[in-house]
Amino acid sequence: MNMDHSKYIDQTAEYVLEHYHKRQADNGLRDVETRIRNTKRQIEDCVTAFVEAKSSTLRESIENKIVDYEKLIETLTLQKQQLEQELKSKMTKEEAIGLVKKYIDVNNFDSHHKSRFIDIMVQKIYSYNDGQVIYFNLVN
C-alpha cells in the first residue's frame, strides 16, 4: 500500500473516530432531550391558545403548528434513539481504519470513489436553523 494512501486512510479514520466520539458524548443526547421537552411545551401552549382562539382561521393556523411540532418530535425521537444506540457501542481506531478501507479502493482515489465513499458513509443529514446533525453508517 502506498504511504500517501495509508496517511489518507489514517486521517479519514481519525476524522470518523473523532466525530464518533463527539457523538458518544451525551451532550448531543441531552440537547435532543431538551429540544423534545421544549417542543412538547410548545405543543401545550398551542393547545391552550387553540382552546382560547375565537377565529376559525386562527384555530387552523394553530392546528398546523401543532402538526409541525409533532413531526419535529418524531424526528427528534428518532435522533435520540440513534444517539442512545451509539452510546451502547464503542469504536477503536483499528475498527475505524477497517471501516474506511472497506469502502475505499486505495488504488483509485478519483472523484467517483470519493463521492461513493461519502454516499456510503453518510446515512442522513438533518439541517436546522441552529446547526446540522450528520449520521454516519458506523456499523459493520
N, C-alpha and C positions, 0 to 999 in steps of 0.2 A: 504494500500500500504506500502510495506517495506521501511524503511527510506533510505537504501542504494539505492534502485531503484529511490526514489524521488530525491536523491542527483545526481544520474547519469542522470536522465531526466533533472534536473535543469542545470547541467553542459553542457549537449548537447544543450539544448535550448539557453544557454548563448553563446556557440560557434556559433550556427546558427545565432543568433541575431547579434553577433559581426561581423561575415562575411557579413551579410546582410547590416549592417550599413557602413562597409567599402566599399561595393559595391555602397551604396547610395551616398557616397561622389563623387562629379563629377570629381575627379582626374582620375578615370577609364574612364569616358566618354571623358575627354579631351585627354587622352592618345590614345584612339581608334580614335578620330577625327584627331589627329596629325599623327597617322600611316596611316590613309586613305589619308590625304593630301600628305604625303611623298611618298606613293605608287603611287599616281596619277602623281607626279613629275617624279618618276622613269619611268613610262609609257611614259611620254612626252619625256624624254631623250632617251628612247629606240626607239621611233618613229623617232626622229631626226637621231639617229645612223642608223636606218633601211634605211632611205632615202639616207644617205651618203654612205652606205655599197656598195662595189663593188662585193663582193663574194656572191654567192647564199648560200653557207654554212653558212656564217656569217648572212645573212638575215634570214635563217631558225632558227638559234640559237636565234636571237633577237625576232623573232615571238613567239618562245616557251617561252621566258622570259616574253613577254607581256601577253601571255595566263596565265602564272603562277601569274603575278601581278593582272590580272583581277579576278582570282579565290580568291586571297587574299583580294581584295576589297570587293567581295561578302561576304566573311566570316566576315570581319571587319564591314561591314554594318549591318549584322545580329546581331553582338555583340552590336553595337551602338543602334540598335532598342531595344534589350533586356535591356540594361542599361537605356535607356530612359523610358521604361515601368516600370522598377523597381523604378525609381525616382518618378513615379506618385503614388506609393503605400507606405504605412508605416506599419511596423510590430511592435507590442508590445511584451514584454516578455511573457505575457499570451498567445498570439497567437502562439509564438514560442513553448511554452510548449505544447499547444494543438496540434500543428503540430507533435511534437516529439511523444506525447502519441498516436496520431492517427496511427502512423506507427510502434510502438513498442508494443509488447506483454510483459509487465513488468514481467510476471511470467516465461518467457523463454528467458534468455539472453545468449543463446548458439551462436556458431559461425554462424549458419544458419540465425538466426534472425538479427544478426549484419550485415551480408552480405546483407540480404534482405533490411534492413534499408538503407544501402548505395546505393543499386540499385535503391531504390525508391526516395531517397532524391537528388541524383546527376543526373542532367539532361544530362550534357555533359561536357567534359573537352577538352580545346584547349591547346596544348602544342607548345611553340615556343622556339627558341634558347635562348631568354632572359627571359623566365618565363612561367607560366601557368595561364590559366583563368578557373575557375570552376564555372559552372552554377548550382545552386540548384533549385529544384522544390519547390518554396516557396508560391505557391498559393493553397488555399484550394479547 
